[in-house]
Amino acid sequence: MGFSVSASVAILAAALLIGFGMFHSAAYDTVERVTDARSDARDDLLDQQNTAINVTGAVLYSSNDTTRVTVVNDGATTLNVDETDLLINNEYRTDFDSEVEGDNTTDLWQSGEELTFSGETPALDPANETVRVKVVSGPGVAATAEVTESG
């Protein structure tokens, strides 16, 4: 009987060690994931705080029904053109061409550079209704302006 008690205590001790090892691994992985997520959130917040954009012009050319929107990156963050969205009268527009400082092949929009969107907008009438454009950058910072009409 003495051996069976010792053997059962040894089995329970081994089970406790294995169980604690599994718990420790799972807890450590969870803490590491939460720490990484908090770090990523702080990085995203810093990018958002360092981002500033300004719509410097939004003009509808009535002679050919095209709209041209110019936006300046006033912040310290380099932005991606592909992650920048354009809305005209709350309509998401993907059919507009974009260029940074005259270059339509780049995807980088550096601080101080001007991004220009241009495309057709035949249904707009800024003379009879207020037409607004909104540009939203990748970090979520947005700028809004009213569209003016030009001949």
Summary of the structure (lengths in Angstrom):
residues: 151
radius of gyration: 28.5
end to end distance: 104.0
largest distance: 104.0
contacts: 387
relative contact order: 0.18
helix: 34%
strand: 35%
